[in-house]
Amino acid sequence: MTCTTAPVNESHYTCLFCRNPAITSDDPPDTSFDMYYYDGLALQEDEIRLTIKLGSDEGCSSTTLVPPLEHCIRTKWPSATVDWHSTDPLL
């Protein structure tokens, strides 16, 4: 009996975007704006809207699990807080 295995290839992408291109500047014109998240592999049907608030310094306590997407957002805006609205944060 012989067994063969084939490599498994999973194509997975996500997209985080804002409809206002002005927020990509180093000094965005607004202190609060919406971003949208899409996960193509999760068969996402509902819109995931995140509201980003700059300069609030609320941060997270050291015991709070922080979604990786929030860490990604804070690479551009370190003082950002993220409101997930009625969506459960993706951990």
Rosetta constraint file for C-alpha pairs under 8 A:
AtomPair CA 12 CA 40 HARMONIC 6.97 0.50
AtomPair CA 12 CA 41 HARMONIC 5.82 0.50
AtomPair CA 13 CA 39 HARMONIC 6.47 0.50
AtomPair CA 13 CA 40 HARMONIC 6.15 0.50
AtomPair CA 13 CA 41 HARMONIC 7.05 0.50
AtomPair CA 14 CA 37 HARMONIC 7.30 0.50
AtomPair CA 14 CA 38 HARMONIC 5.55 0.50
AtomPair CA 14 CA 39 HARMONIC 4.45 0.50
AtomPair CA 14 CA 40 HARMONIC 6.15 0.50
AtomPair CA 15 CA 36 HARMONIC 7.98 0.50
AtomPair CA 15 CA 37 HARMONIC 5.66 0.50
AtomPair CA 15 CA 38 HARMONIC 5.10 0.50
AtomPair CA 15 CA 39 HARMONIC 6.56 0.50
AtomPair CA 16 CA 35 HARMONIC 6.73 0.50
AtomPair CA 16 CA 36 HARMONIC 5.60 0.50
AtomPair CA 16 CA 37 HARMONIC 4.50 0.50
AtomPair CA 16 CA 38 HARMONIC 6.53 0.50
AtomPair CA 17 CA 35 HARMONIC 5.48 0.50
AtomPair CA 17 CA 36 HARMONIC 5.36 0.50
AtomPair CA 17 CA 37 HARMONIC 6.65 0.50
AtomPair CA 18 CA 23 HARMONIC 7.80 0.50
AtomPair CA 18 CA 34 HARMONIC 6.48 0.50
AtomPair CA 18 CA 35 HARMONIC 4.53 0.50
AtomPair CA 18 CA 36 HARMONIC 6.21 0.50
AtomPair CA 19 CA 35 HARMONIC 7.36 0.50
AtomPair CA 22 CA 28 HARMONIC 6.28 0.50
AtomPair CA 22 CA 29 HARMONIC 6.98 0.50
AtomPair CA 23 CA 27 HARMONIC 7.68 0.50
AtomPair CA 23 CA 28 HARMONIC 4.62 0.50
AtomPair CA 23 CA 29 HARMONIC 6.77 0.50
AtomPair CA 23 CA 30 HARMONIC 7.53 0.50
AtomPair CA 24 CA 28 HARMONIC 6.73 0.50
AtomPair CA 31 CA 52 HARMONIC 7.99 0.50
AtomPair CA 31 CA 53 HARMONIC 5.75 0.50
AtomPair CA 31 CA 54 HARMONIC 5.03 0.50
AtomPair CA 31 CA 55 HARMONIC 7.37 0.50
AtomPair CA 32 CA 51 HARMONIC 6.80 0.50
AtomPair CA 32 CA 52 HARMONIC 5.50 0.50
AtomPair CA 32 CA 53 HARMONIC 4.42 0.50
AtomPair CA 32 CA 54 HARMONIC 6.25 0.50
AtomPair CA 33 CA 51 HARMONIC 5.62 0.50
AtomPair CA 33 CA 52 HARMONIC 5.42 0.50
AtomPair CA 33 CA 53 HARMONIC 6.82 0.50
AtomPair CA 34 CA 49 HARMONIC 6.52 0.50
AtomPair CA 34 CA 50 HARMONIC 5.55 0.50
AtomPair CA 34 CA 51 HARMONIC 4.39 0.50
AtomPair CA 34 CA 52 HARMONIC 6.04 0.50
AtomPair CA 35 CA 49 HARMONIC 5.89 0.50
AtomPair CA 35 CA 50 HARMONIC 5.18 0.50
AtomPair CA 35 CA 51 HARMONIC 6.29 0.50
AtomPair CA 35 CA 52 HARMONIC 7.20 0.50
AtomPair CA 36 CA 47 HARMONIC 7.37 0.50
AtomPair CA 36 CA 48 HARMONIC 5.75 0.50
AtomPair CA 36 CA 49 HARMONIC 4.70 0.50
AtomPair CA 36 CA 50 HARMONIC 6.06 0.50
AtomPair CA 37 CA 47 HARMONIC 7.51 0.50
AtomPair CA 37 CA 48 HARMONIC 5.45 0.50
AtomPair CA 37 CA 49 HARMONIC 6.61 0.50
AtomPair CA 37 CA 50 HARMONIC 7.64 0.50
AtomPair CA 38 CA 44 HARMONIC 7.10 0.50
AtomPair CA 38 CA 47 HARMONIC 7.60 0.50
AtomPair CA 38 CA 48 HARMONIC 7.06 0.50
AtomPair CA 39 CA 43 HARMONIC 7.17 0.50
AtomPair CA 39 CA 44 HARMONIC 6.25 0.50
AtomPair CA 40 CA 44 HARMONIC 6.76 0.50
AtomPair CA 48 CA 84 HARMONIC 7.75 0.50
AtomPair CA 48 CA 87 HARMONIC 6.77 0.50
AtomPair CA 49 CA 84 HARMONIC 6.73 0.50
AtomPair CA 49 CA 85 HARMONIC 7.35 0.50
AtomPair CA 50 CA 82 HARMONIC 6.38 0.50
AtomPair CA 50 CA 83 HARMONIC 5.59 0.50
AtomPair CA 50 CA 84 HARMONIC 5.00 0.50
AtomPair CA 50 CA 85 HARMONIC 6.95 0.50
AtomPair CA 51 CA 82 HARMONIC 5.77 0.50
AtomPair CA 51 CA 83 HARMONIC 5.04 0.50
AtomPair CA 51 CA 84 HARMONIC 6.82 0.50
AtomPair CA 51 CA 85 HARMONIC 7.86 0.50
AtomPair CA 52 CA 80 HARMONIC 6.24 0.50
AtomPair CA 52 CA 81 HARMONIC 5.85 0.50
AtomPair CA 52 CA 82 HARMONIC 4.88 0.50
AtomPair CA 52 CA 83 HARMONIC 6.55 0.50
AtomPair CA 53 CA 80 HARMONIC 5.42 0.50
AtomPair CA 53 CA 81 HARMONIC 5.29 0.50
AtomPair CA 53 CA 82 HARMONIC 6.53 0.50
AtomPair CA 54 CA 77 HARMONIC 7.03 0.50
AtomPair CA 54 CA 79 HARMONIC 5.84 0.50
AtomPair CA 54 CA 80 HARMONIC 4.53 0.50
AtomPair CA 54 CA 81 HARMONIC 6.66 0.50
AtomPair CA 55 CA 79 HARMONIC 5.03 0.50
AtomPair CA 55 CA 80 HARMONIC 6.14 0.50
AtomPair CA 56 CA 79 HARMONIC 6.29 0.50
AtomPair CA 56 CA 80 HARMONIC 6.63 0.50
AtomPair CA 56 CA 81 HARMONIC 6.77 0.50
AtomPair CA 57 CA 79 HARMONIC 5.22 0.50
AtomPair CA 57 CA 80 HARMONIC 7.03 0.50
AtomPair CA 57 CA 81 HARMONIC 7.42 0.50
AtomPair CA 58 CA 79 HARMONIC 7.96 0.50
AtomPair CA 58 CA 81 HARMONIC 6.80 0.50
AtomPair CA 59 CA 79 HARMONIC 7.32 0.50
AtomPair CA 59 CA 80 HARMONIC 7.68 0.50
AtomPair CA 59 CA 81 HARMONIC 6.46 0.50
AtomPair CA 60 CA 64 HARMONIC 6.23 0.50
AtomPair CA 60 CA 66 HARMONIC 7.45 0.50
AtomPair CA 65 CA 91 HARMONIC 7.69 0.50
AtomPair CA 66 CA 70 HARMONIC 6.77 0.50
AtomPair CA 66 CA 71 HARMONIC 7.37 0.50
AtomPair CA 66 CA 91 HARMONIC 7.23 0.50
AtomPair CA 67 CA 71 HARMONIC 6.90 0.50
AtomPair CA 67 CA 89 HARMONIC 6.41 0.50
AtomPair CA 67 CA 90 HARMONIC 5.79 0.50
AtomPair CA 67 CA 91 HARMONIC 4.70 0.50
AtomPair CA 68 CA 72 HARMONIC 6.33 0.50
AtomPair CA 68 CA 90 HARMONIC 7.74 0.50
AtomPair CA 68 CA 91 HARMONIC 6.66 0.50
AtomPair CA 69 CA 73 HARMONIC 6.30 0.50
AtomPair CA 69 CA 90 HARMONIC 7.59 0.50
AtomPair CA 70 CA 74 HARMONIC 6.20 0.50
AtomPair CA 70 CA 82 HARMONIC 6.87 0.50
AtomPair CA 71 CA 75 HARMONIC 6.57 0.50
AtomPair CA 72 CA 76 HARMONIC 7.62 0.50
AtomPair CA 73 CA 77 HARMONIC 6.38 0.50
AtomPair CA 73 CA 78 HARMONIC 7.83 0.50
AtomPair CA 73 CA 80 HARMONIC 7.57 0.50
AtomPair CA 74 CA 78 HARMONIC 4.33 0.50
AtomPair CA 74 CA 79 HARMONIC 6.89 0.50
AtomPair CA 74 CA 80 HARMONIC 6.13 0.50
AtomPair CA 84 CA 88 HARMONIC 6.99 0.50
AtomPair CA 84 CA 89 HARMONIC 6.40 0.50
